[in-house]
Amino acid sequence: MMPTESDEATDRVAALERRVALLEQELEQAREQLKRERGQRRESLADKLRPKLWRFHHYPPRPLRFPDSYKQQSLPAAAPSIAIVTPSFNQDEFIAATIDSVLNQNYPNLRYHVQDGGSRDGTLAILKSYNGRFSWSSEIDRGQANALNIGFNSLQADHDVMAYLNSDDLLAPGTLAYVAKAFIDNPQIDVVYGHRICIDAQGMEIGRWVLPRHDRKTIKWFDFVPQETMFWRRRVWQALGGFDEAFQYAIDWDFILRGHAKGMVFARLPRFLACFRVHDGQKTTRILAVGNAESQQLRKIHLGYEPDAAAVTRAGAAYLRRHVFYHRLYKLKVLNY
């Protein structure tokens, strides 16, 4: 039977309906894709405007690299003496890299000491393998602050500049020469620190903290100073009497706040000075509740009361906006560190 005109019309309509249905499906898929892309753009913009401080994973792991200028940093003519202590306890996975980052500075006027807390892993074998290139001792201590005080006291001689580096962190190449020059060029400055690089357990880079200039007001509300990048003159240590052993977590912030209370001058240097290692066993995450309690204790001492989280956020908002601004300028290569 030959198809009638009516049958052909029906087939054309059916074909058109199928085509319309397909177009509607494609349109819906396009709409969903557009929504996803808009959402990603909004998320990307939000991420750009979100502070990097206290966030350690900013991007997938990538090789840790430094500018050639870091490795070519020249020594000042009269290099001040620098004393560095590394407190250690069961960190055999990382301590060799920490030690190497100090010794490879090739700084001529360095006294380096590792104060171990009686490690039961392979730490002591690693320390012995350096054949006396630095001093070390291993004894049970009463916590990190106590270990640091023991370590600095064991160095005995007075040194112009002091610092400590935890047994899982790293100094960036050329840091000691750069810091020495900063102190020589700026005799009025008591304490310096720099930008931070975050690395993972394998030593891969996972983030960077770019900080604005030091803010004496905001530091009373929260600690933004990367400890591993901080160096101070001997006169600071003499004025403060070492680290307060009552603290387990906020050791550095207490030291900084007491320095401020005595009128010490702080400066953020325009350079990445050290790397903070992020791993499961670190104190930063392990005793966070203790840290929160000690932080409130310090706020009460230096502010006169214990503010709630909203008050802390409000007080630090301007500093964090400056931090985001500096970080964006760094990402855009307007600022080069």
Secondary structure, 3 states (H helix, E strand, C coil): CCCCHHHHHHHHHHHHHHHHHHHHHHHHHHHHHHHHHHHHHHHHHHHHHCCCCCCCCCCCCECCCCCHHHHCCCCCCCCCCEEEEEEECCCCCCHHHHHHHHHCCCCCCEEEEEEECCCCCCHHHHHHHCCCCCEEEECCCCCHHHHHHHHHHHHCCCCCEEEECCCCCEECCCHHHHHHHHHHHCCCCCEEEEEEEEECCCCCEEEEECCCCCCCCHHHCCCCCCHHHCEEEHHHHHHHCCCCCCCCCCHHHHHHHHHHHCCCCEEEEEEEEEEEECCCCCHHHHCHHHHHHHHHHHHHHHHCCCCCHHHHHHHHHHHHHHHHHHHHHHHCCCCCC
